[in-house]
Amino acid sequence: MRRRIDRLRLTAWRWTRWGRRLLALGLIAAAVMLAATEQARVDAGEPTADVLVASHNLAAGNVLVAGDVIARAWPLRLLPYGALTPTDAPVGRLLAGAIRAGEIITDVRLLGPGLIESLEPGLRAVPVRLTDAGVGALLRAGDRIDVYAIDTGVDPAAEQSTLVAAYALVLAVPTQQDRVVPEGGIVVVAVPQATALRLIEAAYTRSIAATLTPP
């Protein structure tokens, strides 16, 4: 009796294993057929449009250069609203959110050109990664902040902070933060050129914090 039960269990296990394999093969076959169908639609003359996609992974806060985007034909029925085309000019624009390689670039991913062009002469737009992402979540475009560089050491009592940028104007806080470096949060601020150099240097060597200031 026990041997019969063992045989039944072994048979059931074998059928289960083969069933899983057949299911996996079926899913793969379905995916291949779906991809072939989509390609057939394009090859058969399905309406497409040339759009701009990211040529590689792009982090939030990057300034787009020519090699960051490429044109690619995309089915019209799959185009997202606001997709950029080769007639647009995204080069030189500031990226408000991270973009994966091959992803279509839409207008909401870029800071508007008016935002940068409206800056007074001598000011620069600088992406800053605040150490505390929670602070960045409280900020909105138009806020004024003081930006501090903090030397962190083993002894918290020995920490020192230096005011790097006073009364900096917040230009934008990307709604989709960088996933490549998840720590902290990106904030784009407008500061004088000399301050921008100090701010960039501090951002690469020290922790960055900010306090809100009255308008």
C-alpha positions in Angstrom: 0.0 0.0 0.0 2.8 2.4 0.9 4.7 1.6 -2.3 1.5 2.4 -4.3 1.1 5.7 -2.5 4.8 6.6 -3.2 4.3 5.7 -6.9 1.3 7.9 -7.1 3.1 10.8 -5.4 6.1 10.3 -7.8 3.7 10.3 -10.8 1.9 13.4 -9.6 5.3 15.2 -9.1 6.4 14.3 -12.6 3.1 15.6 -14.1 3.4 18.8 -12.1 7.0 19.3 -13.3 6.1 18.7 -17.0 3.0 20.9 -16.6 5.2 23.8 -15.4 7.6 23.3 -18.3 4.7 23.2 -20.8 3.3 26.4 -19.3 6.6 28.2 -19.5 7.0 27.1 -23.1 3.5 28.3 -23.9 4.2 31.7 -22.4 7.4 32.0 -24.4 5.6 31.0 -27.5 2.9 33.6 -26.9 5.5 36.3 -26.3 7.2 35.5 -29.6 4.0 35.4 -31.5 3.0 38.8 -30.0 6.3 40.3 -30.9 6.0 38.9 -34.4 2.5 40.3 -34.7 3.6 43.8 -33.7 6.5 43.7 -36.1 4.2 42.4 -38.8 1.9 45.4 -38.3 4.8 47.8 -38.6 6.2 45.9 -41.7 2.7 45.9 -43.2 2.6 49.6 -43.2 1.0 50.5 -39.8 1.2 54.3 -39.4 4.3 55.4 -37.5 6.0 58.6 -36.5 9.6 59.4 -35.7 10.1 60.3 -32.1 13.1 60.9 -29.9 14.2 58.2 -27.4 17.0 58.0 -24.9 20.1 56.3 -26.4 21.2 55.2 -22.9 20.1 55.6 -19.2 19.9 59.2 -18.3 19.8 60.5 -14.7 17.7 63.4 -13.4 19.5 66.7 -13.5 21.5 65.9 -16.7 21.7 68.5 -19.4 20.9 66.7 -22.7 23.6 66.6 -25.4 23.3 65.3 -29.0 24.4 61.8 -28.2 21.8 61.4 -25.5 18.8 61.1 -27.9 18.1 59.2 -31.1 15.2 59.2 -33.6 13.1 56.0 -33.8 9.9 55.1 -35.7 7.1 54.4 -33.3 3.5 53.1 -34.0 1.1 56.1 -33.8 -1.3 54.1 -31.6 1.4 53.6 -28.9 2.7 57.2 -28.8 2.4 58.9 -25.4 1.0 62.4 -25.3 3.8 65.0 -25.5 6.3 62.8 -27.2 9.2 64.8 -28.7 10.0 64.5 -32.4 13.2 65.2 -34.3 11.8 68.7 -35.1 12.0 69.6 -31.4 15.2 70.8 -29.9 15.8 69.1 -26.5 19.6 69.4 -26.6 20.7 71.8 -23.9 17.5 71.2 -21.8 17.7 70.1 -18.2 16.3 66.6 -17.5 13.6 66.7 -14.7 13.4 63.0 -14.2 15.4 59.8 -14.9 14.9 58.1 -18.3 15.7 54.5 -19.3 17.5 53.6 -22.5 15.0 53.3 -25.4 12.3 55.2 -23.5 10.4 58.0 -25.4 11.3 61.5 -24.2 8.2 63.5 -23.5 7.9 67.2 -22.7 7.1 66.7 -19.0 10.6 65.1 -18.6 12.3 68.4 -19.4 12.4 71.7 -17.8 10.8 74.3 -20.0 13.1 76.5 -22.0 11.4 79.6 -20.6 12.5 78.6 -17.1 16.2 78.8 -18.1 15.9 81.7 -20.5 14.2 83.8 -17.9 17.2 83.7 -15.6 18.9 87.0 -15.0 22.4 87.4 -16.6 25.1 85.8 -14.5 22.8 83.2 -12.9 23.2 79.5 -13.5 20.7 76.6 -13.0 22.4 73.9 -10.9 21.0 70.5 -10.0 21.7 69.8 -6.3 21.3 66.4 -4.5 20.1 67.1 -1.0 21.2 64.5 1.5 17.8 64.4 3.1 15.2 63.5 0.4 12.4 64.5 2.7 13.5 68.2 2.6 13.4 68.2 -1.2 9.8 66.8 -1.1 8.8 69.9 0.8 10.1 72.3 -1.8 8.3 73.9 -4.7 9.4 76.0 -7.6 9.7 79.6 -6.5 10.9 78.8 -3.0 14.0 80.4 -1.6 16.5 78.3 0.3 19.9 78.5 1.9 22.2 75.7 0.9 24.8 74.3 3.3 27.7 72.0 2.9 28.2 69.7 5.9 31.4 67.9 6.9 30.3 64.6 8.5 32.7 62.7 10.7 32.7 59.9 13.2 32.0 62.3 16.0 28.7 64.1 15.4 29.8 66.9 17.8 32.6 67.7 15.4 30.3 68.3 12.4 30.7 71.6 10.7 28.4 73.4 8.2 29.3 76.1 5.7 26.8 78.3 3.9 27.5 77.7 0.2 24.5 79.4 -1.5 22.3 82.0 0.2 18.8 82.8 -0.9 19.0 80.4 -3.9 15.9 80.3 -6.1 14.3 76.8 -6.5 13.6 76.4 -10.2 12.2 72.8 -10.1 11.9 69.7 -8.0 11.6 66.7 -10.3 8.5 64.6 -9.5 10.3 61.4 -10.6 13.6 61.2 -8.8 16.8 59.5 -10.0 16.7 55.7 -9.6 20.3 55.2 -10.4 21.4 56.9 -7.2 18.4 56.7 -4.9 19.9 58.4 -1.9 18.8 62.0 -1.4 16.7 64.1 -3.8 17.4 66.4 -6.8 16.5 70.1 -6.6 17.4 72.6 -9.3 18.4 76.0 -8.0 19.4 79.3 -9.6 22.6 80.8 -8.2 25.4 83.2 -9.4 28.1 81.6 -11.5 30.7 81.9 -8.8 28.4 80.3 -6.3 27.5 77.6 -8.8 31.2 76.5 -8.9 31.4 76.3 -5.1 28.1 74.5 -4.9 29.2 71.8 -7.5 32.5 71.3 -5.7 30.7 70.9 -2.3 28.1 68.5 -3.8 30.9 66.1 -4.8 32.8 66.2 -1.6 30.4 66.9 1.2 26.8 66.4 2.3 24.3 69.0 1.2 21.5 70.4 3.3 19.0 73.2 2.9 16.8 75.5 5.0 13.8 77.5 3.7 14.1 81.3 3.8 11.3 83.9 3.7 10.6 85.3 0.2 
